[in-house]
């Protein structure tokens, strides 16, 4: 293992491995830690007792809550999220969060305790092969059996987690390593042999891309979370305004580009906007930056943008030509690539091409938008709630969503005006993500309004984290859109399974009473006439606030691209076939 010191933070001192864990976190600049104690990690928790003034530990109610909170923290802070758990079930409860983080490129360092090294492989109490289990869902993992290895392994962990394409790292530390002694000196890691996280920008590839962009008559730009991860928001705006190219965003890319910008075309994907999906198959040059062409964006790959010359910019070389065959592959950091491209492209005006987006937007407005923000049957609907929330917050809040219909509605109707404001589970689609993730986001950005928009199904997967909110007085706002269904599954059952609602109807508890049990402010909203006032009461609260909005039970989210369909086979309403 080759490391290079860029900063030495600590003088040599003999300490325990457990204390070395805490000292290493502090030397990496960690101020907030999420976790749940147990036998195999107890020495570290004992060491943490003496450092409570330097690092804030948040005791969650479940290890999955710890890792999702760390994700939320990382997504809005430009820092690595950190969590801890014990061995066995403590470690395995992190696996869903690890899978979520690797799918969504979230930088995490997860520290787990492990049984003593002499017990490894004996099926000891709470022993689990966490290395084997976590390997498919981590960027890197490592087991530490000697105290002296702890600082260098953690330095490597932080470097790997946040460099290149970010991702989760797991460090498993045996109990004897925690009790062991070492001469402590911490050196941050800035280089590793055989690991090159920042590729060299190819001038030839850039030139080829610039020529294609300059010659294009109907160019189209797709952006993903890579823009946010690289901090390329301003470079993106500069590129778009110089070239006049309309830009659409993936779900995770939302808030990378202002929704109010005249060149913003909307959200891509299965429930994205009509124009961005339809015109994917009509553009002549398609530029994709910091997105990976997942199936929710491409639909049927065999029919995806076959008429277009495709340029793909991504920091992860494995994503280039992985799903979609491209003409120009630029292995690069988005910020660096866009900055260079902007200097090379010519000033353009694509007004005629942009008007085609407006034509499709008009169709969507008539058939979908007008119906989705106001129902004519007097019942409250999800789009109406989110649209009003967007209006009252001026699009400036951090919106944390769970998974399901409400997630798509929030992506469609919340008009983000500030960057790094959309936190959701994209690649894995993890129900239960929102509530703990909102806790992490609020602790990372205490001066910003953080609102968790959650369905009644997802809320019940991690609602115990209300206890964390209560204990630490974390003023997150919780908006439950309650339709008494697993709404997205029910929608599919309605449209494609002859309305056979197999185990999707929910018999829910009284969420307001549950919130009151945790000493939190809570209200139920049933009358649409009170929508604005109810949202205002929630937003004006200086404390945590839960608002349960009872919405139309069988509302569907459109537009919709059915599974197996092309991106231009978008349904604006239920099929009559």
Order of alpha helices (4+ residues) and beta strands (2+ residues): beta-beta-alpha-beta-alpha-beta-alpha-beta-alpha-alpha-beta-alpha-beta-alpha-beta-alpha-beta-beta-alpha-beta-alpha-alpha-beta-beta-alpha-beta-alpha-beta-beta-alpha-alpha-alpha-beta-alpha-beta-alpha-beta-alpha-alpha-beta-alpha-alpha-beta-alpha-beta
